[in-house]
Amino acid sequence: MAEGQNWSREEVEACVADYLRMLTMELNGQRYSKTEHARALLERLDGRSRPSVDFKHCNISAVTVALGYPYIDGYKPRGNFQTLLLDVVESHLQANTALQEAVQAPVLRPAVTATPGDTGSIWVPPPHPRKGSEEPAAYAPRFSAARRDYLAQESRNRSLGRAGELFVAELETRRLHASGKNQLADRVEHVAATQGDGLGYDVLSFDDDGRERLIEVKTTAFGELTPFYVSRNELARSEADADHFHLYRLFDFRDRPRLFDLPGSISVRCQLAPVSYLARLAG
């Protein structure tokens, strides 16, 4: 078969099964070799190349994220996947209890407060997702039994959220001390704990020139392109104080914490999609 021809269902089934096996192992902390998996998979495919398999795995990552699951580190989600791939992934996820249990564990597990190590290795530039199109597709309902709310559950893990906020507060204190701004460092405040979580941000810090830095912290145990949830209050704060607002995305928190900064209005830096509504009785 020519490399450019459409993937058959048998090929897609093989790729999805292999991908979900690797994802389950990764979530369980088991070591595996992507190269060895790819080598074995290529023997079952019809003349495909390693780059085409890697591309297909990135497509599968996009599907797992769309269905509320994390993705494999190293296979960044790529959109514009075929409907056949979505159908196959849904079918495999619905029957894969081992994967469901592997995802549930880190989502609900309490987090221990971590101390920042080498701060130079913690900060990374914001990632640039590979866009399938310039405009996001309009919402189309797909009533799938395979869909889960694992990422939403993780966002409600208060232990993980608090650990990430404390991590950032310590990181900000160190940053200001390193700049010789000791008085500002002493004023860094975990406002979500001292004043409550209704302010629309979690940590009060400062720029080197003394301007306030309002930091909302979003923490995940998964990869840098994992979607996150923002509240209407956080969105409003980011717009009202865009010159001072920073969203710190803290990822891989349980393994090797790293973060990137999205300053300014959240709606400018992110694509936003409504996922729930507050309902009151009509009339």
Backbone as CSV, one residue per row, in Angstrom:
resi,resn,N_x,N_y,N_z,CA_x,CA_y,CA_z,C_x,C_y,C_z
1,MET,0.854,-1.202,0.000,0.000,0.000,0.000,0.885,1.245,0.000
2,ALA,0.491,2.246,-0.762,1.246,3.500,-0.789,1.081,4.234,0.533
3,GLU,2.139,4.933,0.920,2.143,5.619,2.207,1.016,6.630,2.314
4,GLY,0.640,7.261,1.206,-0.350,8.319,1.256,-1.794,7.849,1.293
5,GLN,-2.042,6.565,1.148,-3.426,6.088,1.098,-4.045,6.066,2.496
6,ASN,-5.384,6.091,2.510,-6.100,6.105,3.781,-5.793,4.863,4.599
7,TRP,-5.845,5.046,5.907,-5.611,3.936,6.811,-6.838,3.032,6.850
8,SER,-6.599,1.747,6.834,-7.698,0.786,6.937,-8.134,0.673,8.393
9,ARG,-9.312,0.114,8.609,-9.786,-0.064,9.979,-8.848,-0.976,10.768
10,GLU,-8.318,-2.014,10.115,-7.407,-2.923,10.804,-6.160,-2.189,11.280
11,GLU,-5.627,-1.298,10.439,-4.446,-0.521,10.828,-4.768,0.420,11.985
12,VAL,-5.909,1.095,11.900,-6.310,2.020,12.965,-6.517,1.264,14.271
13,GLU,-7.156,0.106,14.216,-7.370,-0.709,15.409,-6.033,-1.060,16.060
14,ALA,-5.052,-1.443,15.254,-3.743,-1.825,15.784,-3.048,-0.635,16.441
15,CYS,-3.125,0.533,15.786,-2.483,1.735,16.337,-3.125,2.153,17.653
16,VAL,-4.446,2.144,17.691,-5.159,2.570,18.896,-4.858,1.625,20.051
17,ALA,-4.899,0.331,19.799,-4.625,-0.635,20.860,-3.213,-0.445,21.414
18,ASP,-2.249,-0.227,20.534,-0.869,-0.039,20.981,-0.724,1.262,21.763
19,TYR,-1.350,2.318,21.275,-1.289,3.617,21.964,-1.870,3.510,23.369
20,LEU,-3.040,2.921,23.503,-3.689,2.845,24.812,-2.924,1.932,25.762
21,ARG,-2.240,0.937,25.228,-1.385,0.101,26.072,-0.235,0.936,26.638
22,MET,0.391,1.759,25.790,1.482,2.621,26.267,0.971,3.648,27.275
23,LEU,-0.205,4.222,26.999,-0.767,5.217,27.911,-1.038,4.600,29.283
24,THR,-1.563,3.392,29.307,-1.830,2.718,30.574,-0.544,2.484,31.341
25,MET,0.497,2.048,30.654,1.786,1.823,31.296,2.358,3.126,31.842
26,GLU,2.248,4.187,31.065,2.788,5.482,31.500,2.076,5.969,32.755
27,LEU,0.772,5.841,32.783,0.002,6.286,33.941,0.289,5.436,35.175
28,ASN,0.659,4.179,34.962,0.990,3.294,36.071,2.451,3.390,36.498
29,GLY,3.208,4.266,35.842,4.609,4.433,36.201,5.514,3.331,35.681
30,GLN,5.065,2.571,34.682,5.870,1.497,34.116,6.686,2.013,32.936
31,ARG,7.911,1.561,32.844,8.780,1.975,31.741,8.430,1.197,30.474
32,TYR,8.588,1.857,29.361,8.404,1.200,28.075,9.186,1.978,27.032
33,SER,9.401,1.373,25.887,10.161,2.008,24.806,9.230,2.320,23.646
34,LYS,9.107,3.595,23.328,8.291,3.975,22.167,8.866,3.367,20.890
35,THR,10.200,3.308,20.808,10.842,2.750,19.617,10.502,1.282,19.439
36,GLU,10.549,0.514,20.522,10.222,-0.901,20.424,8.754,-1.107,20.082
37,HIS,7.897,-0.296,20.666,6.477,-0.400,20.335,6.236,-0.074,18.867
38,ALA,6.904,0.976,18.382,6.724,1.363,16.978,7.242,0.273,16.044
39,ARG,8.370,-0.324,16.400,8.941,-1.382,15.558,7.972,-2.564,15.448
40,ALA,7.422,-2.966,16.571,6.483,-4.095,16.543,5.202,-3.729,15.797
41,LEU,4.761,-2.482,15.948,3.534,-2.052,15.286,3.712,-1.989,13.777
42,LEU,4.861,-1.501,13.321,5.104,-1.370,11.881,5.049,-2.719,11.164
43,GLU,5.397,-3.784,11.859,5.338,-5.112,11.255,3.901,-5.536,10.975
44,ARG,2.953,-4.888,11.649,1.536,-5.248,11.478,0.819,-4.316,10.515
45,LEU,1.507,-3.275,10.071,0.884,-2.289,9.187,1.311,-2.521,7.748
46,ASP,0.597,-1.875,6.837,0.771,-2.142,5.409,1.668,-1.083,4.778
47,GLY,2.978,-1.202,5.011,3.935,-0.319,4.354,4.003,1.086,4.931
48,ARG,3.595,1.268,6.179,3.657,2.591,6.802,5.072,2.894,7.284
49,SER,5.372,4.187,7.453,6.676,4.620,7.961,6.552,5.003,9.432
50,ARG,7.684,5.105,10.109,7.669,5.522,11.513,7.073,6.927,11.669
51,PRO,7.431,7.909,10.814,6.802,9.230,10.962,5.285,9.188,10.833
52,SER,4.764,8.339,9.938,3.307,8.280,9.774,2.657,7.667,11.017
53,VAL,3.327,6.706,11.644,2.806,6.117,12.877,2.820,7.146,14.003
54,ASP,3.920,7.895,14.102,3.997,8.929,15.131,2.902,9.976,14.931
55,PHE,2.660,10.340,13.682,1.608,11.313,13.379,0.245,10.774,13.803
56,LYS,0.019,9.486,13.534,-1.250,8.870,13.916,-1.405,8.853,15.438
57,HIS,-0.316,8.603,16.145,-0.367,8.633,17.612,-0.718,10.035,18.112
58,CYS,-0.202,11.057,17.440,-0.558,12.431,17.822,-2.041,12.699,17.572
59,ASN,-2.588,12.125,16.504,-4.026,12.219,16.260,-4.809,11.530,17.376
60,ILE,-4.328,10.376,17.813,-4.999,9.652,18.900,-4.948,10.481,20.176
61,SER,-3.841,11.168,20.419,-3.754,12.051,21.587,-4.858,13.091,21.556
62,ALA,-5.110,13.665,20.392,-6.165,14.673,20.274,-7.527,14.071,20.595
63,VAL,-7.754,12.824,20.198,-9.034,12.178,20.475,-9.179,11.884,21.966
64,THR,-8.125,11.377,22.606,-8.225,11.063,24.034,-8.505,12.322,24.848
65,VAL,-7.858,13.428,24.488,-8.110,14.685,25.193,-9.562,15.128,24.983
66,ALA,-10.054,14.996,23.753,-11.433,15.387,23.462,-12.434,14.554,24.258
67,LEU,-12.046,13.342,24.629,-12.931,12.460,25.380,-12.676,12.520,26.888
68,GLY,-11.850,13.475,27.323,-11.640,13.681,28.748,-10.517,12.882,29.364
69,TYR,-9.659,12.282,28.543,-8.523,11.504,29.018,-7.225,12.297,28.815
70,PRO,-6.164,11.952,29.541,-4.853,12.540,29.244,-4.260,11.906,27.990
71,TYR,-3.088,12.371,27.597,-2.431,11.834,26.407,-1.011,11.396,26.756
72,ILE,-0.380,10.671,25.864,0.983,10.173,26.088,1.975,11.316,25.969
73,ASP,2.849,11.432,26.947,3.910,12.424,26.898,4.792,12.135,25.687
74,GLY,4.987,13.124,24.854,5.802,12.942,23.651,4.989,12.856,22.378
75,TYR,3.703,12.575,22.493,2.807,12.574,21.330,1.816,13.723,21.507
76,LYS,2.230,14.915,21.144,1.401,16.090,21.343,0.170,16.032,20.441
77,PRO,-0.989,16.391,20.986,-2.243,16.262,20.220,-2.217,17.031,18.902
78,ARG,-2.687,16.374,17.855,-2.861,16.999,16.540,-4.286,16.727,16.088
79,GLY,-4.978,17.792,15.690,-6.367,17.673,15.274,-6.521,17.171,13.860
80,ASN,-7.710,17.425,13.297,-8.044,16.996,11.933,-7.915,15.482,11.759
81,PHE,-8.437,14.730,12.723,-8.378,13.273,12.624,-9.630,12.753,11.924
82,GLN,-9.518,11.576,11.343,-10.628,10.980,10.606,-11.690,10.461,11.584
83,THR,-12.939,10.443,11.125,-14.043,9.961,11.952,-13.819,8.513,12.372
84,LEU,-13.215,7.729,11.490,-12.929,6.331,11.812,-12.065,6.244,13.064
85,LEU,-11.085,7.126,13.194,-10.203,7.089,14.356,-10.988,7.374,15.629
86,LEU,-11.870,8.356,15.592,-12.700,8.675,16.747,-13.562,7.480,17.139
87,ASP,-14.166,6.815,16.156,-15.023,5.661,16.431,-14.228,4.535,17.095
88,VAL,-13.028,4.286,16.589,-12.217,3.189,17.118,-11.737,3.509,18.529
89,VAL,-11.275,4.745,18.757,-10.808,5.120,20.087,-11.956,5.018,21.095
90,GLU,-13.120,5.520,20.730,-14.281,5.423,21.621,-14.568,3.970,21.991
91,SER,-14.534,3.095,21.023,-14.823,1.694,21.261,-13.808,1.076,22.220
92,HIS,-12.528,1.372,22.013,-11.481,0.810,22.864,-11.534,1.384,24.274
93,LEU,-11.783,2.671,24.390,-11.811,3.291,25.713,-12.959,2.755,26.554
94,GLN,-14.087,2.560,25.930,-15.259,2.114,26.673,-15.036,0.753,27.315
95,ALA,-14.220,-0.097,26.672,-14.003,-1.455,27.170,-12.718,-1.599,27.980
96,ASN,-11.933,-0.540,28.070,-10.598,-0.648,28.668,-10.638,-0.265,30.148
97,THR,-11.014,-1.190,30.985,-11.102,-0.902,32.420,-9.732,-0.671,33.041
98,ALA,-8.699,-1.319,32.508,-7.350,-1.130,33.057,-6.903,0.320,32.886
99,LEU,-7.187,0.895,31.725,-6.835,2.289,31.492,-7.674,3.213,32.359
100,GLN,-8.957,2.916,32.476,-9.823,3.755,33.309,-9.326,3.804,34.749
101,GLU,-8.900,2.667,35.271,-8.368,2.636,36.634,-7.034,3.364,36.721
102,ALA,-6.213,3.255,35.677,-4.911,3.915,35.672,-5.057,5.428,35.642
103,VAL,-6.083,5.936,34.962,-6.306,7.380,34.909,-6.892,7.877,36.224
104,GLN,-7.806,7.103,36.781,-8.502,7.546,37.980,-7.541,7.768,39.150
105,ALA,-6.509,6.945,39.245,-5.598,7.016,40.389,-4.897,8.374,40.513
106,PRO,-4.189,8.880,39.495,-3.529,10.179,39.654,-4.495,11.353,39.713
107,VAL,-5.684,11.178,39.147,-6.670,12.253,39.160,-7.143,12.548,40.582
108,LEU,-7.339,11.495,41.367,-7.898,11.647,42.708,-6.842,11.630,43.813
109,ARG,-5.641,11.165,43.524,-4.622,11.001,44.556,-4.244,12.350,45.176
110,PRO,-4.171,12.425,46.513,-3.714,13.670,47.153,-2.295,14.008,46.723
111,ALA,-1.997,15.284,46.682,-0.670,15.744,46.287,0.091,16.255,47.494
112,VAL,1.393,15.980,47.511,2.266,16.478,48.564,2.881,17.782,48.095
113,THR,2.947,18.762,48.985,3.550,20.045,48.635,5.001,19.843,48.232
114,ALA,5.368,20.339,47.067,6.719,20.175,46.534,7.508,21.471,46.673
115,THR,8.810,21.331,46.828,9.692,22.490,46.903,10.392,22.665,45.562
116,PRO,10.356,23.839,44.971,11.032,24.037,43.684,12.520,23.740,43.783
117,GLY,13.034,23.035,42.804,14.462,22.761,42.749,15.172,23.835,41.948
118,ASP,15.840,23.420,40.879,16.524,24.361,39.998,15.478,25.161,39.219
119,THR,15.310,26.414,39.601,14.248,27.212,38.974,14.483,27.422,37.486
120,GLY,15.735,27.322,37.057,16.018,27.506,35.635,15.417,26.423,34.771
121,SER,15.204,25.227,35.334,14.633,24.128,34.561,13.123,24.039,34.711
122,ILE,12.543,24.887,35.559,11.097,24.849,35.793,10.354,25.673,34.759
123,TRP,10.884,26.850,34.442,10.212,27.741,33.507,10.438,27.275,32.076
124,VAL,9.367,27.184,31.306,9.453,26.844,29.893,8.590,27.833,29.111
125,PRO,8.872,28.017,27.838,8.010,28.906,27.039,6.653,28.258,26.798
126,PRO,5.624,29.057,26.588,4.302,28.483,26.290,4.361,27.620,25.038
127,PRO,3.716,26.470,25.057,3.715,25.606,23.866,2.875,26.214,22.756
128,HIS,3.117,25.751,21.556,2.340,26.208,20.401,1.604,24.994,19.836
129,PRO,0.335,24.821,20.216,-0.423,23.669,19.704,-0.466,23.682,18.191
130,ARG,-0.447,22.489,17.617,-0.564,22.364,16.167,-2.021,22.473,15.788
131,LYS,-2.357,23.539,15.116,-3.757,23.801,14.792,-4.192,22.985,13.587
132,GLY,-5.395,22.455,13.702,-5.981,21.802,12.551,-6.621,22.815,11.618
133,SER,-7.069,23.928,12.182,-7.682,24.988,11.396,-7.548,26.280,12.169
134,GLU,-7.721,27.382,11.493,-7.583,28.671,12.156,-8.729,28.941,13.112
135,GLU,-9.926,28.491,12.778,-11.096,28.709,13.614,-11.536,27.405,14.254
136,PRO,-11.849,27.408,15.544,-12.337,26.182,16.176,-13.682,25.773,15.588
137,ALA,-13.879,24.463,15.488,-15.127,23.965,14.918,-16.287,24.268,15.849
138,ALA,-17.455,24.487,15.256,-18.641,24.719,16.059,-18.972,23.456,16.853
139,TYR,-19.592,23.646,18.015,-19.910,22.495,18.862,-20.918,21.594,18.164
140,ALA,-20.583,20.329,18.126,-21.495,19.330,17.578,-21.652,18.238,18.624
141,PRO,-22.856,18.035,19.145,-23.035,17.040,20.205,-22.691,15.635,19.718
142,ARG,-21.969,14.923,20.563,-21.653,13.523,20.276,-21.875,12.772,21.587
143,PHE,-22.943,12.035,21.639,-23.345,11.386,22.882,-22.624,10.055,22.991
144,SER,-21.432,10.107,23.595,-20.547,8.951,23.625,-20.436,8.382,25.029
145,ALA,-20.647,7.069,25.152,-20.482,6.410,26.449,-19.016,6.347,26.858
146,ALA,-18.096,6.567,25.897,-16.664,6.518,26.210,-16.168,7.804,26.842
147,ARG,-16.936,8.871,26.729,-16.488,10.152,27.258,-16.416,10.104,28.785
148,ARG,-15.353,10.663,29.346,-15.168,10.696,30.785,-14.850,12.130,31.218
149,ASP,-14.903,12.375,32.519,-14.604,13.714,33.022,-13.347,13.702,33.881
150,TYR,-12.360,12.881,33.502,-11.147,12.761,34.309,-10.432,14.104,34.474
151,LEU,-10.339,14.885,33.410,-9.641,16.166,33.503,-10.421,17.142,34.376
152,ALA,-11.748,17.063,34.314,-12.569,17.895,35.190,-12.413,17.459,36.642
153,GLN,-12.343,16.146,36.858,-12.127,15.647,38.222,-10.796,16.131,38.772
154,GLU,-9.769,16.089,37.944,-8.456,16.559,38.410,-8.504,18.036,38.773
155,SER,-9.245,18.822,37.992,-9.329,20.251,38.285,-10.008,20.515,39.625
156,ARG,-10.790,19.540,40.111,-11.461,19.686,41.402,-10.679,19.047,42.552
157,ASN,-9.489,18.522,42.258,-8.646,17.919,43.287,-8.007,19.050,44.100
158,ARG,-8.615,19.382,45.230,-8.182,20.529,46.022,-6.763,20.354,46.555
159,SER,-6.385,19.116,46.865,-5.030,18.860,47.345,-4.002,19.201,46.274
160,LEU,-4.265,18.777,45.047,-3.362,19.064,43.942,-3.317,20.559,43.664
161,GLY,-4.494,21.204,43.664,-4.542,22.639,43.408,-3.781,23.438,44.452
162,ARG,-3.970,23.071,45.718,-3.277,23.787,46.794,-1.769,23.562,46.716
163,ALA,-1.354,22.343,46.437,0.076,22.063,46.322,0.702,22.892,45.205
164,GLY,-0.019,23.034,44.084,0.496,23.851,42.985,0.586,25.322,43.349
165,GLU,-0.398,25.823,44.082,-0.382,27.227,44.506,0.778,27.506,45.459
166,LEU,1.011,26.605,46.399,2.124,26.785,47.332,3.465,26.710,46.604
167,PHE,3.545,25.832,45.610,4.753,25.713,44.791,5.050,27.044,44.105
168,VAL,4.012,27.643,43.522,4.181,28.906,42.811,4.526,30.039,43.775
169,ALA,3.886,30.077,44.942,4.191,31.122,45.923,5.658,31.065,46.331
170,GLU,6.169,29.861,46.557,7.587,29.705,46.906,8.476,30.096,45.734
171,LEU,8.073,29.731,44.544,8.854,30.067,43.350,8.932,31.582,43.167
172,GLU,7.817,32.274,43.384,7.799,33.718,43.253,8.680,34.385,44.326
173,THR,8.621,33.865,45.539,9.466,34.402,46.609,10.934,34.271,46.232
174,ARG,11.311,33.128,45.726,12.708,32.912,45.315,13.094,33.830,44.166
175,ARG,12.179,33.996,43.202,12.481,34.863,42.051,12.796,36.286,42.504
176,LEU,11.988,36.794,43.421,12.197,38.165,43.881,13.448,38.277,44.749
177,HIS,13.713,37.291,45.580,14.956,37.301,46.354,16.167,37.295,45.430
178,ALA,16.102,36.486,44.374,17.224,36.401,43.428,17.452,37.710,42.700
179,SER,16.393,38.519,42.586,16.522,39.829,41.934,16.897,40.923,42.920
180,GLY,17.119,40.544,44.171,17.469,41.528,45.186,16.282,42.303,45.715
181,LYS,15.080,41.823,45.460,13.866,42.508,45.900,13.315,41.816,47.155
182,ASN,14.080,41.873,48.223,13.729,41.124,49.425,12.430,41.602,50.064
183,GLN,12.215,42.922,50.068,10.980,43.437,50.667,9.761,42.978,49.880
184,LEU,9.855,42.954,48.563,8.744,42.455,47.745,8.567,40.954,47.951
185,ALA,9.668,40.227,48.078,9.589,38.785,48.290,8.828,38.466,49.571
186,ASP,9.043,39.275,50.583,8.367,39.046,51.865,6.871,39.333,51.792
187,ARG,6.425,40.008,50.735,5.013,40.358,50.608,4.241,39.408,49.698
188,VAL,4.922,38.418,49.133,4.217,37.420,48.327,3.198,36.711,49.216
189,GLU,1.969,36.587,48.717,0.891,36.069,49.560,0.053,35.037,48.808
190,HIS,-0.218,33.938,49.465,-1.116,32.909,48.933,-2.542,33.338,49.278
191,VAL,-3.087,34.242,48.477,-4.347,34.880,48.834,-5.532,33.915,48.804
192,ALA,-5.427,32.837,48.024,-6.512,31.863,47.998,-6.716,31.242,49.375
193,ALA,-5.622,31.187,50.165,-5.713,30.623,51.507,-5.970,31.697,52.554
194,THR,-5.365,32.875,52.400,-5.474,33.907,53.435,-6.724,34.754,53.310
195,GLN,-7.238,34.918,52.074,-8.389,35.782,51.874,-9.599,35.071,51.280
196,GLY,-9.405,33.875,50.756,-10.492,33.159,50.115,-10.272,33.050,48.620
197,ASP,-11.048,32.180,47.983,-10.827,31.896,46.559,-11.761,32.662,45.631
198,GLY,-12.337,33.759,46.121,-13.250,34.534,45.284,-12.618,35.720,44.582
199,LEU,-11.304,35.865,44.710,-10.640,37.030,44.127,-10.380,36.889,42.629
200,GLY,-10.451,35.665,42.129,-10.163,35.449,40.719,-8.702,35.186,40.445
201,TYR,-7.900,35.033,41.481,-6.495,34.634,41.350,-6.060,34.019,42.671
202,ASP,-4.905,33.335,42.668,-4.478,32.534,43.812,-3.305,33.112,44.589
203,VAL,-2.389,33.761,43.897,-1.153,34.238,44.525,-0.926,35.696,44.151
204,LEU,-0.661,36.517,45.155,-0.263,37.903,44.920,1.256,37.965,44.944
205,SER,1.831,38.401,43.836,3.274,38.577,43.756,3.550,39.937,43.126
206,PHE,4.793,40.142,42.706,5.181,41.461,42.211,6.205,41.327,41.094
207,ASP,6.157,42.284,40.170,7.231,42.431,39.208,8.417,43.086,39.908
208,ASP,9.546,43.056,39.280,10.737,43.650,39.903,10.569,45.136,40.175
209,ASP,9.715,45.815,39.390,9.525,47.257,39.586,8.451,47.559,40.636
210,GLY,7.916,46.525,41.291,6.950,46.726,42.365,5.506,46.628,41.944
211,ARG,5.232,46.502,40.649,3.842,46.364,40.212,3.294,45.010,40.647
212,GLU,2.025,45.003,41.023,1.414,43.756,41.464,1.318,42.752,40.316
213,ARG,1.494,41.506,40.658,1.335,40.404,39.726,0.267,39.476,40.309
214,LEU,-0.894,39.401,39.662,-2.012,38.588,40.126,-1.951,37.246,39.406
215,ILE,-1.659,36.187,40.145,-1.350,34.900,39.526,-2.456,33.883,39.807
216,GLU,-3.041,33.387,38.750,-3.950,32.253,38.839,-3.164,30.999,38.465
217,VAL,-3.179,29.988,39.324,-2.383,28.784,39.125,-3.293,27.644,38.674
218,LYS,-2.930,26.998,37.576,-3.656,25.826,37.088,-2.661,24.664,37.045
219,THR,-2.920,23.647,37.861,-1.967,22.551,38.050,-2.516,21.246,37.495
220,THR,-1.662,20.488,36.803,-2.029,19.174,36.309,-0.866,18.211,36.493
221,ALA,-1.193,16.942,36.663,-0.173,15.906,36.705,0.195,15.448,35.301
222,PHE,-0.534,15.963,34.300,-0.354,15.484,32.935,0.454,16.494,32.104
223,GLY,0.383,16.368,30.773,1.254,17.122,29.889,0.868,18.581,29.698
224,GLU,1.747,19.296,29.019,1.627,20.743,28.880,0.429,21.181,28.053
225,LEU,-0.073,20.327,27.180,-1.219,20.679,26.342,-2.535,20.138,26.890
226,THR,-2.521,19.657,28.119,-3.759,19.215,28.743,-4.689,20.410,28.943
227,PRO,-5.928,20.355,28.480,-6.855,21.476,28.687,-7.098,21.710,30.173
228,PHE,-7.472,22.923,30.514,-7.758,23.245,31.916,-9.046,24.052,31.986
229,TYR,-9.564,24.163,33.189,-10.840,24.824,33.418,-10.613,26.181,34.091
230,VAL,-11.346,27.172,33.630,-11.312,28.491,34.260,-12.738,28.881,34.637
231,SER,-12.869,29.604,35.720,-14.190,30.047,36.152,-14.531,31.383,35.505
232,ARG,-15.808,31.737,35.540,-16.237,33.031,35.020,-15.577,34.166,35.809
233,ASN,-15.376,33.942,37.105,-14.741,34.946,37.954,-13.277,35.149,37.570
234,GLU,-12.572,34.057,37.309,-11.164,34.147,36.886,-11.051,34.839,35.534
235,LEU,-11.951,34.506,34.638,-11.949,35.148,33.323,-12.187,36.649,33.458
236,ALA,-13.153,37.028,34.297,-13.446,38.450,34.493,-12.265,39.184,35.099
237,ARG,-11.591,38.560,36.072,-10.420,39.198,36.680,-9.316,39.397,35.650
238,SER,-9.119,38.407,34.787,-8.058,38.513,33.780,-8.328,39.641,32.797
239,GLU,-9.601,39.964,32.582,-9.945,41.050,31.667,-9.914,42.404,32.374
240,ALA,-10.369,42.432,33.631,-10.393,43.695,34.370,-8.988,44.164,34.725
241,ASP,-8.064,43.216,34.957,-6.688,43.552,35.354,-5.691,42.885,34.419
242,ALA,-5.936,43.021,33.131,-5.103,42.329,32.141,-3.633,42.703,32.251
243,ASP,-3.323,43.937,32.641,-1.931,44.364,32.739,-1.202,43.729,33.916
244,HIS,-1.949,43.160,34.858,-1.343,42.576,36.050,-1.582,41.074,36.163
245,PHE,-2.475,40.545,35.338,-2.908,39.156,35.499,-1.960,38.200,34.777
246,HIS,-1.669,37.072,35.456,-0.838,36.012,34.872,-1.479,34.667,35.189
247,LEU,-1.648,33.832,34.171,-2.064,32.459,34.407,-0.819,31.589,34.311
248,TYR,-0.466,30.937,35.408,0.667,30.028,35.433,0.144,28.611,35.226
249,ARG,0.521,27.982,34.132,0.132,26.599,33.871,1.254,25.694,34.350
250,LEU,0.989,24.967,35.428,1.958,24.079,36.060,1.613,22.650,35.653
251,PHE,2.539,21.964,34.981,2.235,20.639,34.445,3.297,19.615,34.867
252,ASP,2.964,18.345,34.635,3.821,17.228,35.082,4.174,17.374,36.556
253,PHE,3.204,17.804,37.350,3.502,18.201,38.722,4.004,17.049,39.578
254,ARG,3.470,15.856,39.381,3.865,14.739,40.229,5.207,14.145,39.826
255,ASP,5.679,14.474,38.645,6.917,13.877,38.135,8.056,14.894,38.109
256,ARG,7.959,15.866,37.214,8.996,16.906,37.085,8.296,18.233,36.804
257,PRO,7.920,18.966,37.864,7.098,20.167,37.677,7.779,21.201,36.779
258,ARG,7.005,21.686,35.832,7.417,22.796,34.971,6.208,23.685,34.754
259,LEU,6.463,24.916,34.368,5.335,25.824,34.151,5.656,26.846,33.084
260,PHE,4.584,27.385,32.509,4.719,28.508,31.591,3.702,29.566,31.988
261,ASP,3.954,30.780,31.547,3.167,31.944,31.936,2.333,32.427,30.760
262,LEU,1.050,32.656,31.008,0.159,33.256,30.015,-0.325,34.591,30.590
263,PRO,0.377,35.679,30.333,-0.033,36.963,30.906,-1.196,37.577,30.147
264,GLY,-1.963,38.407,30.856,-3.053,39.139,30.216,-4.363,38.387,30.245
265,SER,-5.280,38.826,29.396,-6.622,38.264,29.357,-6.600,36.802,28.920
266,ILE,-7.289,35.959,29.657,-7.353,34.539,29.317,-7.994,34.340,27.949
267,SER,-8.998,35.142,27.637,-9.708,34.969,26.371,-8.833,35.292,25.166
268,VAL,-7.771,36.063,25.372,-6.835,36.376,24.293,-5.826,35.249,24.115
269,ARG,-5.427,34.634,25.213,-4.376,33.623,25.178,-4.896,32.210,24.948
270,CYS,-6.195,31.988,25.143,-6.745,30.630,25.075,-8.032,30.613,24.260
271,GLN,-8.321,29.472,23.669,-9.629,29.235,23.075,-10.549,28.739,24.185
272,LEU,-11.683,29.375,24.355,-12.602,29.046,25.436,-13.848,28.363,24.878
273,ALA,-14.271,27.308,25.567,-15.489,26.598,25.165,-16.364,26.399,26.388
274,PRO,-17.657,26.804,26.331,-18.551,26.579,27.474,-18.815,25.086,27.640
275,VAL,-18.685,24.609,28.878,-18.880,23.183,29.108,-19.998,22.894,30.103
276,SER,-20.473,23.907,30.827,-21.583,23.694,31.750,-22.311,25.013,31.962
277,TYR,-23.496,24.931,32.512,-24.305,26.116,32.732,-24.919,26.065,34.128
278,LEU,-25.139,27.227,34.707,-25.890,27.335,35.941,-27.369,27.460,35.563
279,ALA,-28.183,26.528,36.021,-29.597,26.489,35.607,-30.503,26.902,36.753
280,ARG,-31.468,27.741,36.435,-32.523,28.111,37.374,-33.868,27.790,36.705
281,LEU,-34.882,27.556,37.513,-36.177,27.260,36.949,-36.697,28.432,36.126
282,ALA,-37.233,28.147,34.985,-37.754,29.184,34.110,-38.999,29.811,34.742
283,GLY,-39.197,31.122,34.451,-40.375,31.782,34.937,-40.199,32.412,36.289
